[in-house]
Amino acid sequence: MTDMMRAAVLTEPGRFEIRSRPIPTPGPGEVLIRITRVGICGTDLHIFHGNYAADSLPMVPGHEFTGTIRALGAGVGGLTPGAKAVVDMNIGCGACYWCRRNEILNCPHMRQMGITMDGAFADYMVVPARLVIPAPEAVPDAVLALTEPLSCVVRAARKAQVTFGQSALVIGAGPIGNLHVQLLRTIGAAPIIVTDRSADRVAMAVAAGADIGVSDPAQLRHAVMAATEGRGTDVVVESVGQPALYAEAMRLMRRGGHLAAFGLTGPEAELPLNILDTILHENSVKGSVAGMGQDMHDALTLLVHGRIDTAAFTRASFPLEQIQQAFDSIPDRPDDLKTQIVVA
């Protein structure tokens, strides 16, 4: 192993540079991971375009990753060099009230790999050993790299307390919307309605498990009410991040229904909420955006046992040297639900 590695540094919005850096050394309680595959997340695109975490630049993004354990720091046990692994990206202090409840995003000292600190678009990365999850050797790296995004969807379903026989509407049929559809089907929700302005992505979501697809916004309310005896759905998942769609979600869930607030909006966006209706109808809203802790383990289990159709998520890949091209070309490849960077 040489002493240097490659790292794709986002030097400014829209511009990557491949730089040579020393390979980091794991300290006590840390693990050195040889990165193999990294998915490009919607958050990465926001960072790339300068709409998020701009104060962290220059930075190495990337947080949807898998790799191989290469070296263990002092005091690390239970992990084997050479084994495949995925990593929980959310680093909390591990001791505060929120960390004890697995609500790491609320930890006052929380950091996120590839967002507030350097991430995985590099040959190697040092991570806390407690966040490393061994993965089966037989599962392809392209599939393992989906663990983190799927964990976000697992957490949203857990927060929404979705169960079999519940009707569900997923707003947005992009990569995460497609995963929401697939997980809802695995749980046993029915019927599942998906809507998106892209007829092609709606068709992909229907093929992945949705019962009803709607690409014409003018037809959405009729479709929802026709499928739910006029009540509205038990659960609505907003996975786009537009205030107008959140307002529509509130109108399309049944009395006593649940809104899973997932799509990120700007910091000034507000949700119009009729307080009296919320009280009298016993409606609920639960926010969720990132998987952590047990969510990661559950997501890995679902992938290992083939509960998720990963074909549309794993067919587009670029080598690390072509990361600029990978990011630039994403708008031109709408049929690729996910783009992955092959590091090793």
Buried (B, 14 or more C-beta within 10 A) or exposed (E): EEEEBBBBBBEEEEEBEBBEBEBBEBEEEBBBBBBBBBBBBBBBBBBBEEEBBEEBBEBBBBBBBBBBBBBBBEEBEEBEEEEBBBBBBBBBEEEBEBBEEEBBBEBEEBBBBBBBBBBBBBBBBBBBBEBBBBBEEEBBBBBBBBBBBBBBBBBBBBBBEBEEEBBBBBBBBBBBBBBBBBBBBEBEBBBBBBBBEBEEBBBBBBEBBBBBBBBEEEEBBEBBBEBBEEBBBBBBBBBBBBBEBBBBBBEBBBEEBBBBBBBBBEEEEEBEEEEEEEEEBEBBBBEBBBBBBBBBBBBBEBBBEEBBBBEBBBBBBBEBEBBBEBBEBBEEEEEBBBBBBBBE
